[in-house]
Amino acid sequence: MNRRGIVFLIVLGFLLPVMVNAATPQQDDLHPHASVDVWVDQLGSYNYYWTNIGEGYSINIDIEVTYGSDIDFYILDEDNYDTWHDGGSASSSLTRQNTGSISVSFTVPTSGEWHLLFINDNWLFRKHLEGTITVTAPYVPNTPSSIAGAVVAVLILGVIAICIAGCAAKSQKDKQEGQVSSQPSQISYGVNQPPVRSSQQVSYCPYCGTPKQLFDAKFCSKCGRAFSGPALEWDGP
């Protein structure tokens, strides 16, 4: 492969990761793995929240009460959390009461601040919580940007493949032409036409080798060809 082909392969090596990244739909994670290991005091609460989470995101909760029996669990938006915190009557988007474990995925209906609230209503025992909470963005497999990135990737790969094929064909052609030009030239003579060489006089016919009848003869007595041009002499058999 010539230098052009090598250059194209190097450029392809740099461009391919960029093209693949542009053609692949992206998914954002917020707090991809939050471990929960907390104690909730008697008549107390534990609040886990995000200040800004987008519409359509999923909140995935997998929590177990490992000590102290059951607990109450709520998912609240910002306004309802503030109402509850101020002692008012709040509305929960998702409620689990008197539960020993919580395994649920909640899709956020509107963007903003969201709270996960655990309440221990027991005045004698603390309660221990263990588990994980994760938040993931909605997955969009065929966005316009991903399709455009895939098209651009295919076009660039096609152009590079054509250029490499053209360079390979030109290299092969140049190689073949070099082999032809390196072959020695060959000179062929006509039948019954022996080679001739220069001399000061014509003693024989340069075409058929018949001796001249006269020194100043103009034509051969046998083949009838004219004696013309530079002086020739044939050393035939």
Residue pairs with C-beta under 8 A, 6 or more apart in sequence:
1 164
1 167
1 168
1 171
2 167
2 171
4 163
4 167
5 164
5 167
5 168
8 160
8 163
8 164
8 167
9 164
11 160
12 157
12 160
15 156
19 149
19 152
19 153
19 156
19 157
20 153
21 149
22 145
22 146
22 148
22 149
22 150
22 152
22 153
23 146
23 149
23 150
23 152
23 153
24 146
24 149
25 139
25 140
25 141
25 142
25 143
25 146
27 136
27 137
27 139
28 136
28 137
29 134
29 135
29 136
29 137
30 50
30 53
30 57
30 135
30 136
30 137
31 50
31 133
31 134
31 135
32 134
32 135
32 136
33 132
33 134
34 48
34 132
34 133
34 134
35 131
35 132
36 48
36 63
36 129
36 130
36 131
36 132
36 133
37 129
37 130
38 46
38 128
38 129
39 126
39 127
39 128
39 129
40 46
40 68
40 71
40 118
40 119
40 120
40 126
40 127
40 128
40 129
41 120
41 126
42 120
42 122
42 123
42 124
42 125
42 126
43 120
43 121
43 122
43 123
44 119
44 120
45 117
45 118
45 119
45 120
46 117
46 118
46 129
47 81
47 115
47 116
47 117
47 118
48 115
48 116
48 118
48 133
49 81
49 113
49 114
49 115
49 116
50 113
50 114
50 135
51 113
52 111
52 112
52 113
53 59
53 108
53 111
53 112
53 113
53 114
53 135
54 108
54 111
54 137
55 108
55 109
55 110
55 111
56 107
56 108
56 137
56 138
57 107
57 108
57 135
57 136
57 137
57 138
58 105
58 106
58 107
58 108
58 135
58 136
58 138
59 75
59 105
59 106
59 107
59 108
59 114
59 116
59 133
59 134
59 135
60 104
60 105
60 106
60 132
60 133
60 134
60 135
60 136
61 73
61 102
61 103
61 104
61 105
61 106
61 116
61 131
61 133
62 102
62 103
62 131
62 132
62 133
63 73
63 101
63 102
63 103
63 118
63 129
63 130
63 131
63 132
63 133
64 100
64 101
64 102
64 129
64 130
64 131
65 71
65 99
65 100
65 101
65 127
65 128
65 129
66 128
66 129
66 130
67 126
67 127
67 128
68 120
68 122
68 125
68 126
68 127
68 128
69 100
69 122
69 125
69 127
70 98
70 99
70 100
71 98
71 99
71 100
71 118
71 119
71 120
71 127
71 129
72 95
72 96
72 97
72 98
72 99
72 118
72 119
72 120
72 121
73 95
73 96
73 97
73 99
73 102
73 116
73 117
73 118
73 119
74 92
74 94
74 95
74 96
74 115
74 116
74 117
74 119
75 92
75 93
75 94
75 95
75 106
75 114
75 115
75 116
75 117
76 84
76 90
76 92
76 93
76 114
76 115
76 117
77 93
77 110
77 112
77 113
77 114
77 115
78 112
78 113
78 114
78 115
80 90
80 91
80 92
80 93
81 90
81 113
81 115
81 117
83 89
83 90
84 90
84 117
93 106
93 109
94 104
94 106
96 102
96 104
102 131
108 114
116 133
118 129
120 126
120 127
189 195
192 208
193 207
194 209
194 234
194 236
196 206
196 232
196 233
196 234
197 232
197 233
197 235
198 230
198 231
198 232
198 233
199 231
199 232
199 233
200 231
201 215
201 231
201 233
202 212
202 227
202 231
202 232
202 233
203 211
203 212
203 233
204 210
204 211
204 212
204 233
204 234
204 236
205 211
205 212
205 220
205 222
205 223
205 225
205 227
205 234
206 227
206 232
206 233
206 234
207 220
207 223
207 225
208 220
208 222
208 223
208 225
209 234
209 236
210 220
210 221
210 222
210 223
212 220
212 221
212 227
213 221
217 227
218 226
218 227
219 225
219 226
219 227
220 226
220 227
